[in-house]
Amino acid sequence: MHVENRVHPDPEQIQAFQQPGPDGPIVMVNLLKFRDRAAYADGRPDGGSGRDAFQRYGIGFAPLLHGIGGRVLYTGDISLLALGRTDELWDAVAVVEYPSRAAFFRLATSPEYLEVSVHRDAGLEGQLLLETTPGALRT
Protein backbone atom coordinates (compact mmCIF):
# COMPACT_ATOMS: atom_id res chain seq x y z
CA MET A 1 0.00 0.00 0.00
CA HIS A 2 1.36 3.38 -1.02
CA VAL A 3 0.34 6.37 1.12
CA GLU A 4 0.78 9.97 -0.02
CA ASN A 5 -0.12 12.90 2.23
CA ARG A 6 -1.48 15.91 0.36
CA VAL A 7 -2.82 19.34 1.25
CA HIS A 8 -5.15 19.66 -1.79
CA PRO A 9 -7.10 17.10 -3.82
CA ASP A 10 -6.07 16.24 -7.37
CA PRO A 11 -8.47 16.89 -10.29
CA GLU A 12 -9.87 13.32 -10.22
CA GLN A 13 -10.69 13.65 -6.51
CA ILE A 14 -12.38 17.02 -7.07
CA GLN A 15 -14.46 15.47 -9.86
CA ALA A 16 -15.44 12.55 -7.62
CA PHE A 17 -16.62 14.96 -4.92
CA GLN A 18 -18.87 16.68 -7.44
CA GLN A 19 -20.81 13.43 -7.95
CA PRO A 20 -24.07 13.05 -5.99
CA GLY A 21 -22.59 10.62 -3.45
CA PRO A 22 -24.39 8.66 -0.78
CA ASP A 23 -27.77 9.73 0.56
CA GLY A 24 -27.63 11.42 3.93
CA PRO A 25 -24.74 12.39 6.13
CA ILE A 26 -21.09 11.60 5.60
CA VAL A 27 -18.36 11.50 8.21
CA MET A 28 -14.91 12.65 7.16
CA VAL A 29 -11.91 11.12 8.91
CA ASN A 30 -8.94 13.51 8.73
CA LEU A 31 -5.43 12.20 9.42
CA LEU A 32 -3.33 15.33 9.88
CA LYS A 33 0.42 15.86 9.59
CA PHE A 34 1.57 19.32 10.73
CA ARG A 35 4.56 21.29 9.52
CA ASP A 36 7.21 22.04 12.13
CA ARG A 37 6.77 25.76 11.36
CA ALA A 38 3.80 27.40 9.67
CA ALA A 39 4.54 28.42 6.07
CA TYR A 40 2.18 31.04 4.69
CA ALA A 41 2.08 31.44 0.90
CA ASP A 42 1.94 35.23 1.26
CA GLY A 43 5.23 35.20 3.17
CA ARG A 44 3.85 36.62 6.40
CA PRO A 45 6.31 36.46 9.28
CA ASP A 46 6.49 33.72 11.86
CA GLY A 47 3.08 32.12 12.20
CA GLY A 48 4.25 29.77 14.94
CA SER A 49 4.10 26.03 14.55
CA GLY A 50 2.06 24.22 11.94
CA ARG A 51 -0.26 23.13 14.74
CA ASP A 52 -0.71 26.81 15.74
CA ALA A 53 -1.70 27.72 12.18
CA PHE A 54 -4.11 24.79 12.01
CA GLN A 55 -5.70 25.94 15.28
CA ARG A 56 -6.33 29.33 13.66
CA TYR A 57 -7.97 27.49 10.77
CA GLY A 58 -10.15 25.53 13.19
CA ILE A 59 -11.37 28.71 14.90
CA GLY A 60 -12.47 30.17 11.55
CA PHE A 61 -13.80 26.87 10.20
CA ALA A 62 -16.09 26.01 13.14
CA PRO A 63 -18.78 28.65 12.45
CA LEU A 64 -18.81 27.70 8.75
CA LEU A 65 -19.24 24.04 9.63
CA HIS A 66 -22.04 24.74 12.12
CA GLY A 67 -23.68 27.04 9.58
CA ILE A 68 -24.27 24.12 7.20
CA GLY A 69 -25.44 21.77 9.95
CA GLY A 70 -22.15 19.92 10.37
CA ARG A 71 -20.33 19.08 13.58
CA VAL A 72 -16.98 17.90 14.88
CA LEU A 73 -17.41 14.46 16.41
CA TYR A 74 -13.88 13.97 17.71
CA THR A 75 -10.37 15.43 17.63
CA GLY A 76 -7.27 13.96 19.23
CA ASP A 77 -3.52 13.56 19.01
CA ILE A 78 -2.16 10.32 17.60
CA SER A 79 0.00 8.78 20.30
CA LEU A 80 0.77 5.23 19.14
CA LEU A 81 0.64 3.02 16.07
CA ALA A 82 -1.01 0.00 17.66
CA LEU A 83 -1.33 -2.13 14.53
CA GLY A 84 0.30 -2.10 11.11
CA ARG A 85 3.36 -0.26 9.84
CA THR A 86 4.02 3.13 8.33
CA ASP A 87 7.17 5.15 7.80
CA GLU A 88 5.78 8.09 9.72
CA LEU A 89 2.74 8.69 11.92
CA TRP A 90 0.23 11.46 11.48
CA ASP A 91 0.05 13.97 14.33
CA ALA A 92 -3.69 14.22 14.91
CA VAL A 93 -7.09 12.97 13.82
CA ALA A 94 -10.33 14.89 13.36
CA VAL A 95 -13.67 13.22 12.68
CA VAL A 96 -16.26 15.59 11.21
CA GLU A 97 -19.88 14.98 10.19
CA TYR A 98 -21.46 16.82 7.25
CA PRO A 99 -25.14 16.69 6.23
CA SER A 100 -24.14 15.39 2.76
CA ARG A 101 -21.28 15.21 0.29
CA ALA A 102 -22.86 18.15 -1.57
CA ALA A 103 -22.85 20.25 1.63
CA PHE A 104 -19.19 19.39 2.20
CA PHE A 105 -18.30 20.42 -1.36
CA ARG A 106 -20.27 23.68 -1.15
CA LEU A 107 -18.50 24.56 2.09
CA ALA A 108 -15.04 23.60 0.80
CA THR A 109 -15.45 25.79 -2.30
CA SER A 110 -17.10 28.80 -0.63
CA PRO A 111 -15.31 32.17 -0.52
CA GLU A 112 -15.56 32.16 3.30
CA TYR A 113 -13.81 28.79 3.48
CA LEU A 114 -11.13 29.81 1.01
CA GLU A 115 -10.39 32.86 3.18
CA VAL A 116 -9.84 30.83 6.35
CA SER A 117 -8.09 27.91 4.61
CA VAL A 118 -4.85 29.90 4.28
CA HIS A 119 -4.16 28.83 7.88
CA ARG A 120 -4.86 25.18 7.01
CA ASP A 121 -2.46 25.35 4.07
CA ALA A 122 0.20 27.04 6.21
CA GLY A 123 -0.10 24.49 8.98
CA LEU A 124 -0.36 21.18 7.15
CA GLU A 125 2.48 19.20 5.69
CA GLY A 126 -0.23 16.86 4.39
CA GLN A 127 -3.27 14.81 5.28
CA LEU A 128 -5.43 11.90 4.32
CA LEU A 129 -9.15 12.61 4.11
CA LEU A 130 -11.51 9.64 4.12
CA GLU A 131 -15.23 9.90 3.40
CA THR A 132 -17.21 7.38 5.41
CA THR A 133 -20.89 6.51 5.50
CA PRO A 134 -22.87 5.02 8.39
CA GLY A 135 -23.68 1.36 8.67
CA ALA A 136 -20.74 -0.52 7.18
CA LEU A 137 -20.32 -2.66 10.29
CA ARG A 138 -23.07 -3.49 12.74
CA THR A 139 -22.29 -4.33 16.34
ABEGO torsion letter per residue (X at the ends): XBBBBBABBBAAAAAAAABAEBBEBBBBBBBBBBBABBBBAAGBBBAEBAAAAAAAAAAAAAAAAAAAGBBBABBBBBABBABEBBABBBABBBBBBBABAAAAAAAAABAAAAAAAAAAAAABAEBBBBBBBBGABBX
